[in-house]
Amino acid sequence: MVPLLLAPLLFAVGLPESASATATSSRSVLRVELAAENVTLLAQFIDAGHELWGHRSRSVAEVLIADPTEHAAFVALAQRVGAMVSVIIQDVDEVVRQQKAARSGDGWRPAPANSTADRAGRANEYFLEYRRLEVIHEYLALLAAEHPEAVYHENLGHSYEGNRIPAIEIGGYDGGPAIVWQGGAHCREWISHSSIMWMVRHLLETDEPAWLALLRELKFIIIPVLNPDGYKWTWQEEGDRLWRKNRSPNDGFPACPGTDLNRNWDDGHWGMDENCASTNPCSIVYRGAGPFSEAEAEAVRAYLAGIRASGTPLVGGIDWHSFTQLLLRPYGWAPPAVEVPPNDDMQRITSERMSVAAEAVHGKYYEPRPATGLYPTCGTARDYFYHISAENDGIAYTLELRDDGRFGFLLPDDQIIPNAEEMVPAMYEYGLSVLQAFKGAQARRGSPLNGTRAA
């Protein structure tokens, strides 16, 4: 989930007397609820340096008070405008400390497994907790070694700090099209790394006939950790659990490293507007010096270009994020009243099917909506994935995983497995829909249904 820029989706804030406004010695998160939109007030919050932690609508949002000395000023502003405010997380850093202390530490490593039961047991251990970068990489490599039918790429390219960006290709055994799933662009969204790794394991180890049939026709390209430098930083003692960007330096701004890797893609509208991505290197939505200026985004661009050049059609993709339980479809840079993709109806219907499938598992609702229902964005992976698959009626989303704001980026470890479980049927619906859309596009062109590989 991303913070807002100056965009027409504001909230106003106020504090009922029953809500505590006591300042803390740490960061805190407040939820604000308003009766009407107020763009001017949003600008005031942004100008004051407050980060919008997350939101589901134009009238409810969570605000991170990063500087405890600003707590009282924020509350005073809230009282003046008469909004409702409640404390969601009184002490963010204490929650981080408690969660860290409850984990088992760095000693666990995935071991080779020779049976279905052993692999299931290993997975149960792995997904009990969030895992460090090196453990994610080890588990991915181990899964690939145990399933030689998969194509494992140890390194698509190095990050700024020299960390690997691995990927795995699963399925497409009949020579069909491909989709891409990408996790961890925003490194504080730990549930995205875990959920996408659950899907890797599921695709490799499933024995369900429906999934096996889908895997014959559709290739799944999966990049579990796009932002390895940032992810490592969120784990380090001297780092920041809530860091979002990558870790590359910005010339002239030594105190403001990093680029938002979800504003660095050439989706055809990179840099179009200050309201959809920032030119300020100190902003957490800084777009970078140019499209694909960052090593991580460029590595994926080159990799996907090679996939397409090899004759494998790309038919969409999902960029996995958290939080607020949303399925956001293109475009991020234009509201539906201005412009939608030609296949917007199919993208909407697909997201509705995915939402129904996910909710049936644990009762959690994922709301389908146009991306601009939140705020304008440009240079996003979602719009890039659509951009390079549009000729095949591609279907692309930003997926916002759990939760609804209670814990936000600090989603407890015990929600890893249930969140991943509800993604399995949702992703099956997605796979069916992209195949249907691709076959329709091929039929209209009179092309073979498996792309360019037919004799």
LOVOLO-885378 format. One line per 3 residues: number of its first residue (from 0); their letters; for each residue x, y, z of C-alpha. Coordinates in nm, 2 decimals, decimal comma, padded with zeros to 4 digits. Layout:
# LOVOLO-885378
NUM) a) X Y Z  ...
//
This chain:
# LOVOLO-885378
0) mvp) 00,00 00,00 00,00  00,13 00,35 -00,08  00,09 00,69 00,07
3) lll) -00,10 00,96 -00,11  00,03 01,25 -00,30  -00,18 01,57 -00,36
6) apl) -00,47 01,38 -00,50  -00,85 01,40 -00,50  -00,90 01,14 -00,23
9) lfa) -00,86 01,30 00,09  -00,98 01,25 00,44  -01,04 01,50 00,71
12) vgl) -00,96 01,44 01,08  -01,10 01,52 01,41  -01,08 01,36 01,76
15) pes) -01,37 01,27 01,98  -01,31 01,33 02,35  -01,32 00,95 02,41
18) asa) -01,02 00,89 02,19  -00,68 00,92 02,35  -00,45 01,17 02,19
21) tat) -00,15 01,11 02,42  00,18 01,15 02,25  00,42 00,86 02,27
24) ssr) 00,80 00,84 02,25  00,77 00,63 01,93  00,59 00,62 01,60
27) svl) 00,21 00,57 01,61  -00,07 00,51 01,37  -00,40 00,69 01,38
30) rve) -00,71 00,62 01,18  -00,91 00,92 01,06  -01,26 00,91 00,94
33) laa) -01,44 01,20 00,76  -01,78 01,27 00,62  -01,66 01,43 00,30
36) env) -01,35 01,46 00,08  -01,11 01,75 00,14  -00,82 01,79 -00,09
39) tll) -00,69 02,10 00,08  -00,66 01,93 00,41  -00,48 01,64 00,26
42) aqf) -00,22 01,88 00,13  -00,18 02,02 00,48  -00,10 01,67 00,61
45) ida) 00,15 01,60 00,34  00,31 01,93 00,38  00,34 01,86 00,75
48) ghe) 00,54 01,55 00,67  00,28 01,29 00,77  00,28 00,96 00,58
51) lwg) -00,05 00,81 00,49  00,00 00,45 00,62  -00,30 00,31 00,43
54) hrs) -00,66 00,35 00,33  -00,95 00,17 00,16  -01,16 00,47 00,06
57) rsv) -01,17 00,84 00,01  -01,31 00,89 00,36  -01,11 00,66 00,58
60) aev) -00,73 00,65 00,62  -00,45 00,56 00,85  -00,18 00,81 00,92
63) lia) 00,17 00,73 01,05  00,30 00,99 01,29  00,67 00,93 01,25
66) dpt) 00,79 01,21 01,47  00,64 01,18 01,82  00,67 01,56 01,87
69) eha) 00,42 01,61 01,59  00,15 01,40 01,76  -00,01 01,69 01,94
72) afv) -00,01 01,92 01,63  -00,18 01,65 01,43  -00,45 01,60 01,69
75) ala) -00,50 01,97 01,72  -00,56 01,99 01,34  -00,80 01,70 01,37
78) qrv) -00,99 01,87 01,65  -01,02 02,19 01,44  -01,18 02,02 01,14
81) gam) -01,41 01,79 01,35  -01,31 01,45 01,21  -01,31 01,12 01,40
84) vsv) -00,97 00,98 01,51  -00,89 00,65 01,67  -00,55 00,50 01,77
87) iiq) -00,47 00,19 01,57  -00,12 00,13 01,69  -00,01 00,33 01,99
90) dvd) 00,36 00,24 01,97  00,47 00,10 01,63  00,83 00,03 01,74
93) evv) 00,72 -00,16 02,04  00,51 -00,39 01,82  00,81 -00,44 01,60
96) rqq) 01,02 -00,54 01,90  00,75 -00,78 02,03  00,71 -00,95 01,70
99) kaa) 01,09 -00,99 01,66  01,12 -01,14 02,01  00,85 -01,39 01,93
102) rsg) 01,03 -01,53 01,63  01,26 -01,83 01,66  01,57 -01,65 01,53
105) dgw) 01,81 -01,72 01,25  01,89 -02,09 01,31  01,62 -02,25 01,10
108) rpa) 01,71 -02,35 00,74  01,51 -02,55 00,49  01,64 -02,90 00,44
111) pan) 01,60 -03,14 00,14  01,29 -03,35 00,15  01,24 -03,69 -00,01
114) sta) 00,87 -03,75 00,04  00,55 -03,56 00,01  00,51 -03,58 00,39
117) dra) 00,85 -03,44 00,45  00,79 -03,15 00,21  00,46 -03,07 00,37
120) gra) 00,63 -03,07 00,71  00,91 -02,84 00,59  00,66 -02,60 00,44
123) ney) 00,46 -02,59 00,77  00,79 -02,48 00,94  00,89 -02,23 00,68
126) fle) 00,56 -02,05 00,68  00,53 -02,03 01,06  00,73 -01,71 01,04
129) yrr) 00,86 -01,44 00,81  01,20 -01,53 00,68  01,52 -01,34 00,60
132) lev) 01,63 -01,29 00,25  01,89 -01,57 00,25  01,63 -01,82 00,38
135) ihe) 01,39 -01,72 00,10  01,66 -01,77 -00,15  01,76 -02,11 00,00
138) yla) 01,40 -02,24 00,00  01,34 -02,12 -00,36  01,66 -02,29 -00,48
141) lla) 01,57 -02,61 -00,29  01,22 -02,63 -00,44  01,37 -02,58 -00,79
144) aeh) 01,63 -02,85 -00,73  01,35 -03,10 -00,63  01,15 -03,01 -00,93
147) pea) 01,37 -03,01 -01,24  01,07 -02,95 -01,46  01,09 -02,59 -01,34
150) vyh) 01,33 -02,34 -01,48  01,53 -02,17 -01,21  01,71 -01,84 -01,26
153) enl) 01,96 -01,79 -00,98  02,00 -01,43 -01,07  01,82 -01,20 -01,31
156) ghs) 02,06 -00,93 -01,22  02,22 -00,77 -00,91  02,06 -00,50 -00,70
159) yeg) 02,25 -00,18 -00,62  02,41 -00,35 -00,32  02,49 -00,66 -00,52
162) nri) 02,22 -00,89 -00,39  02,07 -01,15 -00,63  01,72 -01,13 -00,78
165) pai) 01,62 -01,49 -00,85  01,32 -01,61 -01,04  01,15 -01,94 -01,13
168) eig) 00,94 -02,05 -01,42  00,67 -02,31 -01,36  00,44 -02,47 -01,61
171) gyd) 00,36 -02,39 -01,97  00,47 -02,74 -02,06  00,25 -02,74 -02,38
174) ggp) 00,42 -02,42 -02,51  00,16 -02,17 -02,40  00,17 -01,81 -02,28
177) aiv) 00,31 -01,67 -01,96  00,21 -01,45 -01,67  00,44 -01,28 -01,42
180) wqg) 00,40 -01,25 -01,04  00,63 -01,02 -00,86  00,67 -00,97 -00,48
183) gah) 00,85 -00,75 -00,24  00,88 -00,43 -00,45  00,80 -00,25 -00,12
186) cre) 01,02 -00,42 00,12  00,82 -00,35 00,44  00,53 -00,55 00,30
189) wis) 00,66 -00,88 00,43  00,34 -01,08 00,37  00,39 -01,04 -00,01
192) hss) 00,72 -01,23 00,00  00,56 -01,51 00,21  00,24 -01,54 00,01
195) imw) 00,42 -01,55 -00,32  00,65 -01,82 -00,19  00,35 -02,02 -00,08
198) mvr) 00,23 -02,01 -00,44  00,57 -02,13 -00,57  00,55 -02,43 -00,34
201) hll) 00,18 -02,49 -00,44  00,25 -02,48 -00,81  00,54 -02,72 -00,78
204) etd) 00,38 -02,97 -00,53  00,01 -02,97 -00,62  -00,15 -03,29 -00,73
207) epa) -00,49 -03,13 -00,80  -00,61 -03,22 -01,15  -00,75 -02,87 -01,22
210) wla) -00,42 -02,71 -01,13  -00,22 -02,96 -01,33  -00,43 -02,89 -01,63
213) llr) -00,37 -02,52 -01,59  00,00 -02,57 -01,55  00,02 -02,75 -01,88
216) elk) -00,12 -02,45 -02,07  00,01 -02,15 -01,87  00,36 -02,06 -01,76
219) fii) 00,40 -01,89 -01,42  00,70 -01,66 -01,40  00,76 -01,57 -01,03
222) ipv) 01,00 -01,32 -00,88  00,96 -01,35 -00,50  01,18 -01,05 -00,39
225) lnp) 01,23 -00,76 -00,63  01,38 -00,54 -00,37  01,65 -00,75 -00,18
228) dgy) 01,85 -00,45 -00,05  01,55 -00,29 00,11  01,42 -00,62 00,25
231) kwt) 01,76 -00,68 00,42  01,74 -00,33 00,56  01,41 -00,40 00,72
234) wqe) 01,57 -00,69 00,91  01,89 -00,52 01,02  01,94 -00,38 01,37
237) egd) 02,04 -00,04 01,23  01,77 -00,06 00,96  01,40 00,03 00,96
240) rlw) 01,12 -00,23 00,96  00,90 00,02 00,78  01,15 00,11 00,50
243) rkn) 00,97 00,10 00,16  01,21 00,20 -00,13  01,53 00,04 -00,25
246) rsp) 01,87 00,15 -00,12  02,04 00,32 -00,41  02,18 00,67 -00,34
249) ndg) 02,04 00,98 -00,49  02,29 01,24 -00,61  02,28 01,56 -00,40
252) fpa) 02,05 01,40 -00,14  02,28 01,19 00,09  02,02 01,17 00,36
255) cpg) 01,75 01,05 00,12  01,85 00,72 -00,04  01,62 00,50 -00,24
258) tdl) 01,37 00,50 -00,53  01,01 00,36 -00,51  01,04 00,05 -00,73
261) nrn) 00,67 00,08 -00,80  00,71 00,42 -00,98  01,01 00,33 -01,19
264) wdd) 00,85 00,13 -01,48  00,80 00,26 -01,83  00,43 00,21 -01,85
267) ghw) 00,39 00,47 -02,12  00,32 00,74 -01,86  00,63 00,76 -01,64
270) gmd) 00,69 01,11 -01,53  00,36 01,24 -01,67  00,25 01,42 -01,35
273) enc) 00,38 01,53 -01,01  00,05 01,40 -00,86  00,12 01,03 -00,96
276) ast) 00,49 01,00 -00,87  00,73 01,24 -00,69  01,04 01,40 -00,83
279) npc) 01,16 01,46 -00,47  01,43 01,20 -00,37  01,32 01,24 -00,01
282) siv) 00,97 01,12 -00,09  00,88 00,76 -00,04  00,71 00,76 -00,38
285) yrg) 01,02 00,90 -00,56  01,01 00,78 -00,92  01,38 00,78 -00,99
288) agp) 01,60 00,96 -01,23  01,43 00,79 -01,53  01,22 00,49 -01,63
291) fse) 01,42 00,17 -01,53  01,69 00,38 -01,37  01,70 00,12 -01,09
294) aea) 01,89 -00,20 -01,13  01,61 -00,41 -00,99  01,34 -00,29 -01,23
297) eav) 01,58 -00,30 -01,52  01,67 -00,66 -01,45  01,31 -00,76 -01,47
300) ray) 01,25 -00,56 -01,78  01,54 -00,73 -01,96  01,42 -01,07 -01,84
303) lag) 01,07 -01,02 -01,96  01,19 -00,88 -02,29  01,39 -01,20 -02,34
306) ira) 01,08 -01,42 -02,26  00,88 -01,23 -02,52  01,16 -01,24 -02,77
309) sgt) 01,18 -01,62 -02,73  00,82 -01,65 -02,87  00,64 -01,69 -02,54
312) plv) 00,35 -01,44 -02,53  00,30 -01,25 -02,20  -00,07 -01,24 -02,10
315) ggi) -00,06 -01,03 -01,78  00,08 -01,01 -01,43  00,02 -00,94 -01,07
318) dwh) 00,23 -00,71 -00,85  00,19 -00,84 -00,49  00,17 -00,58 -00,21
321) sft) 00,00 -00,51 00,12  -00,23 -00,40 00,28  -00,61 -00,33 00,26
324) qll) -00,73 -00,64 00,07  -00,78 -00,49 -00,28  -00,75 -00,59 -00,64
327) lrp) -00,65 -00,29 -00,84  -00,68 -00,29 -01,21  -00,53 -00,05 -01,47
330) ygw) -00,49 00,23 -01,52  -00,33 00,41 -01,24  -00,27 00,73 -01,43
333) app) -00,63 00,79 -01,56  -00,97 00,76 -01,39  -01,22 00,53 -01,55
336) ave) -01,42 00,84 -01,67  -01,12 00,94 -01,88  -00,98 00,62 -02,01
339) vpp) -00,99 00,25 -01,94  -00,81 -00,05 -02,11  -01,01 -00,20 -02,40
342) ndd) -01,06 -00,51 -02,20  -01,16 -00,34 -01,88  -01,48 -00,55 -01,85
345) mqr) -01,28 -00,87 -01,86  -01,03 -00,73 -01,60  -01,32 -00,63 -01,38
348) its) -01,50 -00,96 -01,41  -01,18 -01,15 -01,34  -01,11 -00,95 -01,02
351) erm) -01,46 -01,02 -00,91  -01,42 -01,39 -00,96  -01,09 -01,38 -00,77
354) sva) -01,25 -01,19 -00,48  -01,53 -01,45 -00,45  -01,28 -01,73 -00,45
357) aea) -01,06 -01,57 -00,19  -01,35 -01,48 00,04  -01,48 -01,84 00,03
360) vhg) -01,17 -01,96 00,22  -01,16 -01,76 00,54  -01,42 -01,49 00,49
363) kyy) -01,18 -01,21 00,40  -01,32 -00,98 00,13  -01,08 -00,84 -00,14
366) epr) -01,24 -00,54 -00,31  -01,20 -00,51 -00,68  -01,17 -00,16 -00,81
369) pat) -00,99 00,06 -01,06  -00,65 00,17 -00,93  -00,74 00,54 -00,94
372) gly) -01,02 00,47 -00,69  -00,74 00,53 -00,44  -00,50 00,79 -00,59
375) ptc) -00,32 00,85 -00,92  -00,01 00,65 -00,99  00,23 00,63 -01,28
378) gta) 00,53 00,41 -01,35  00,38 00,11 -01,18  00,46 -00,25 -01,24
381) rdy) 00,09 -00,33 -01,28  00,05 -00,08 -01,57  00,38 -00,20 -01,72
384) fyh) 00,26 -00,56 -01,71  -00,06 -00,46 -01,89  00,13 -00,24 -02,13
387) isa) 00,35 -00,52 -02,26  00,07 -00,77 -02,27  -00,21 -00,56 -02,40
390) end) -00,19 -00,71 -02,75  -00,28 -01,04 -02,59  -00,57 -00,89 -02,39
393) gia) -00,35 -00,91 -02,09  -00,49 -00,89 -01,74  -00,29 -00,71 -01,47
396) ytl) -00,34 -00,61 -01,11  -00,19 -00,47 -00,80  -00,29 -00,71 -00,53
399) elr) -00,31 -00,57 -00,18  -00,30 -00,85 00,07  -00,41 -00,86 00,44
402) ddg) -00,52 -00,69 00,65  -00,78 -00,41 00,67  -00,55 -00,18 00,86
405) rfg) -00,55 -00,32 01,22  -00,18 -00,42 01,18  -00,10 -00,29 00,83
408) fll) 00,26 -00,36 00,74  00,31 -00,53 01,07  00,08 -00,82 00,99
411) pdd) 00,14 -01,09 01,25  00,32 -01,41 01,15  00,02 -01,63 01,24
414) qii) -00,16 -01,47 00,94  00,09 -01,59 00,69  -00,07 -01,93 00,62
417) pna) -00,44 -01,82 00,62  -00,36 -01,53 00,39  -00,17 -01,76 00,15
420) eem) -00,45 -02,02 00,16  -00,71 -01,77 00,04  -00,48 -01,67 -00,25
423) vpa) -00,47 -02,02 -00,40  -00,82 -02,03 -00,54  -00,80 -01,66 -00,63
426) mye) -00,49 -01,73 -00,84  -00,66 -02,03 -01,01  -00,94 -01,80 -01,12
429) ygl) -00,68 -01,56 -01,25  -00,50 -01,83 -01,45  -00,82 -01,95 -01,61
432) svl) -00,92 -01,59 -01,70  -00,59 -01,50 -01,86  -00,60 -01,81 -02,07
435) qaf) -00,96 -01,74 -02,18  -00,86 -01,38 -02,27  -00,55 -01,49 -02,46
438) kga) -00,73 -01,75 -02,66  -00,99 -01,49 -02,75  -00,73 -01,25 -02,87
441) qar) -00,55 -01,53 -03,07  -00,88 -01,64 -03,23  -00,95 -01,28 -03,35
444) rgs) -00,61 -01,27 -03,51  -00,64 -01,61 -03,66  -00,32 -01,71 -03,47
447) pln) -00,24 -02,06 -03,32  -00,37 -02,07 -02,96  -00,02 -02,15 -02,82
450) gtr) 00,13 -01,83 -02,96  00,42 -01,85 -03,21  00,54 -02,20 -03,14
453) aa) 00,30 -02,39 -03,37  00,45 -02,52 -03,69
//
